[in-house]
């Protein structure tokens, strides 16, 4: 599931943020490596929610520093919803 989520996040980044860099990796930091400001972080969060049909609450968003954190959070939300 993690690979599918990472691929989906990469597609969101390319489509909605214009990401044209290297393929996203779990260790990439959203602010430092992807150079996302607050507006772009909000765009990413919103579009990831739409793509995966999950809701990221404020606590989730504060804990997400890397792409891997985002993959893990989305995966956890999806597993919870399917349980």
C-alpha positions, 0 to 999 in steps of 0.5 A: 500500500505504501508504494501506491500512496507514494505514487499518488502523492507524487502525482498530486505534487506534479499536478497541483504543485508543479513538482518537476524534480526527482521522484519523491522519496520518503526521506524528503522533507516537505519544507526544506527539500520540496520547498513548500511554503504554507500555501503549498503545504495546504494545497498538498494536504487538501489534494491528498485528502481529495485523492485518498478520501481521508481527512488530515486533522491539525494534529496529523499535519503538525506531525508530518515533516517528510514525504514518508510521514505523509505516506504513513499518515495516509496509510493509517487513515486508510486502514482505519477507514477500512477496518 
